[in-house]
Amino acid sequence: MLAIALGITNSNPLTHLLFLLTMKHRDWLRLREEGENLCAILRQQGYQCLKQSRRLSWQVIKEGKPYILTWLPAPVEDWTILPNDTSPAWQRLVSIVQNGLTLRKGETTSQRTQPLLNLTRPWAIVRLLPNCQRCTIARFFNRQDAQDHLRALNRFIPNSEFEVIFEAPEIEDDEPDKA
């Protein structure tokens, strides 16, 4: 009865099992952001994207031909375009989505490796790594906020070492020294 009320009309037990296995909220948020990024790329190519409520799917329309961009859960676990009609328009849409996914994955990787350089927030939490290395986790305006965040990090990630540090911004002189 619950399955019918929620729109699951297939009587396959595997469908009900997959429905009951829910994904974590952070995964849903990540996938929603990924879908929005894909729609932004598609909009640049002249497509219309309409988000479908309560689903990880968007209706994609170009030249009156509607498609659905959706996330298929396990065992597929990938973005797909429905219906799969293998027309040239569908193939063009699939290639745009695939290029967008590889582009987004590349940007995410490079963003993680870049250090946080916002020195208007001098208090920072760093994770201590081997060989005297460190990774900046977050920056704050004041020390109290940094220490509060540090306590939360130590509570949720007890096996890692974190420290609060102060990094004063470097002041550059516009005028040369007069001697």
C-alpha positions as CSV (number, residue, x, y, z in Angstrom):
1,M,0.0,0.0,0.0
2,L,2.8,2.4,0.9
3,A,4.5,1.6,-2.5
4,I,1.3,2.5,-4.4
5,A,0.9,5.8,-2.4
6,L,4.6,6.7,-3.2
7,G,4.3,5.9,-6.9
8,I,5.9,2.5,-7.0
9,T,3.6,0.5,-9.2
10,N,5.9,-2.3,-10.1
11,S,5.2,-5.4,-8.0
12,N,8.8,-6.6,-8.3
13,P,10.2,-7.3,-4.7
14,L,13.6,-6.0,-5.8
15,T,12.0,-2.6,-6.5
16,H,10.5,-2.5,-3.1
17,L,13.9,-3.5,-1.5
18,L,15.7,-0.8,-3.4
19,F,13.1,1.7,-2.3
20,L,13.5,0.8,1.3
21,L,17.3,1.1,1.2
22,T,17.6,4.9,1.4
23,M,20.6,6.9,0.6
24,K,22.3,9.2,3.0
25,H,21.2,12.8,3.0
26,R,24.8,14.1,2.2
27,D,24.9,11.8,-0.9
28,W,21.5,13.1,-2.0
29,L,22.7,16.7,-1.6
30,R,25.9,15.9,-3.5
31,L,24.0,14.3,-6.3
32,R,21.5,17.2,-6.4
33,E,24.3,19.7,-6.8
34,E,25.9,17.5,-9.5
35,G,22.6,17.5,-11.3
36,E,22.2,21.2,-11.0
37,N,25.8,21.6,-12.4
38,L,24.9,19.4,-15.3
39,C,21.8,21.5,-16.0
40,A,23.8,24.6,-15.9
41,I,26.1,23.2,-18.6
42,L,23.0,22.0,-20.6
43,R,21.5,25.5,-20.3
44,Q,24.6,27.0,-21.9
45,Q,24.1,24.6,-24.8
46,G,20.5,25.9,-25.3
47,Y,18.6,23.2,-23.4
48,Q,15.7,23.9,-21.0
49,C,16.0,22.1,-17.6
50,L,13.1,21.7,-15.2
51,K,13.7,20.0,-11.8
52,Q,11.2,17.4,-10.9
53,S,10.2,17.6,-7.3
54,R,11.4,15.1,-4.7
55,R,13.5,13.3,-7.3
56,L,17.1,13.4,-8.5
57,S,15.8,14.0,-12.0
58,W,15.4,17.0,-14.4
59,Q,13.3,17.3,-17.6
60,V,15.6,18.4,-20.4
61,I,14.0,19.9,-23.5
62,K,15.5,21.1,-26.7
63,E,13.6,21.7,-29.9
64,G,10.4,20.2,-28.4
65,K,12.0,16.8,-27.7
66,P,11.8,16.0,-24.0
67,Y,14.2,13.8,-22.1
68,I,14.7,13.0,-18.4
69,L,18.1,13.4,-16.8
70,T,18.0,11.1,-13.8
71,W,20.2,9.4,-11.2
72,L,19.7,5.6,-11.2
73,P,20.5,4.1,-7.8
74,A,22.3,0.8,-7.2
75,P,23.2,-1.4,-9.0
76,V,23.6,1.1,-11.8
77,E,24.6,4.2,-9.7
78,D,25.1,6.6,-12.6
79,W,23.4,9.4,-14.5
80,T,21.2,8.4,-17.4
81,I,19.1,10.0,-20.1
82,L,15.6,8.6,-20.6
83,P,14.2,7.5,-23.0
84,N,17.1,5.7,-24.6
85,D,16.2,6.2,-28.2
86,T,19.8,6.4,-29.6
87,S,18.8,9.3,-31.9
88,P,21.4,11.9,-32.8
89,A,19.8,14.4,-30.4
90,W,20.0,11.8,-27.6
91,Q,23.6,11.0,-28.4
92,R,24.5,14.7,-28.4
93,L,22.8,15.1,-25.0
94,V,24.6,12.1,-23.6
95,S,28.0,13.4,-24.8
96,I,27.3,16.8,-23.2
97,V,26.4,15.1,-19.9
98,Q,29.5,12.8,-20.0
99,N,31.8,15.8,-20.7
100,G,30.2,17.7,-17.9
101,L,30.7,14.9,-15.5
102,T,34.4,14.5,-16.3
103,L,34.8,18.3,-16.2
104,R,33.1,18.6,-12.8
105,K,35.2,15.7,-11.3
106,G,38.3,17.4,-12.5
107,E,37.3,20.7,-10.9
108,T,36.4,19.1,-7.7
109,T,39.8,17.4,-7.5
110,S,41.7,20.6,-8.2
111,Q,39.6,22.5,-5.7
112,R,40.4,20.1,-2.9
113,T,44.2,20.4,-3.5
114,Q,44.2,24.2,-3.5
115,P,44.9,25.7,-0.1
116,L,42.6,28.2,1.5
117,L,44.2,31.6,1.2
118,N,41.6,33.9,2.7
119,L,43.7,35.9,5.1
120,T,40.8,38.1,6.2
121,R,40.1,35.2,8.6
122,P,43.4,34.7,10.4
123,W,42.4,31.9,12.7
124,A,42.6,28.6,11.0
125,I,42.1,24.9,11.9
126,V,44.7,22.7,10.4
127,R,44.9,18.9,10.2
128,L,48.3,17.7,11.1
129,L,49.7,15.2,8.6
130,P,52.9,13.1,8.5
131,N,56.3,14.7,7.6
132,C,55.4,18.0,9.2
133,Q,52.7,18.7,6.7
134,R,49.3,20.3,7.4
135,C,46.0,20.8,5.6
136,T,43.9,23.8,6.3
137,I,40.3,22.7,7.2
138,A,38.5,26.0,8.0
139,R,39.2,29.7,8.7
140,F,37.5,32.0,11.2
141,F,37.4,35.6,12.2
142,N,38.0,35.0,15.9
143,R,39.7,32.4,18.0
144,Q,36.6,31.4,20.0
145,D,34.8,30.3,16.8
146,A,37.8,28.3,15.8
147,Q,38.1,26.5,19.2
148,D,34.4,25.7,19.1
149,H,34.7,24.2,15.7
150,L,37.9,22.3,16.8
151,R,35.9,20.7,19.7
152,A,33.3,19.5,17.3
153,L,35.9,18.1,14.9
154,N,37.7,16.3,17.8
155,R,34.4,14.8,18.8
156,F,33.4,13.5,15.4
157,I,36.9,12.6,14.1
158,P,38.8,11.5,17.2
159,N,41.6,9.7,15.3
160,S,42.9,12.8,13.5
161,E,45.0,15.6,15.0
162,F,43.8,19.2,14.6
163,E,45.3,22.5,15.8
164,V,44.1,26.1,15.9
165,I,46.7,28.4,14.4
166,F,46.9,32.2,13.7
167,E,48.2,33.2,10.3
168,A,48.7,37.0,10.2
169,P,48.2,38.5,6.7
170,E,51.4,39.7,5.1
171,I,51.5,43.5,4.7
172,E,53.1,44.7,1.6
173,D,54.7,48.1,1.5
174,D,53.7,50.2,-1.5
175,E,56.5,52.7,-0.9
176,P,60.2,51.7,-1.0
177,D,62.2,52.4,2.2
178,K,63.7,55.8,2.3
179,A,67.2,55.6,3.7
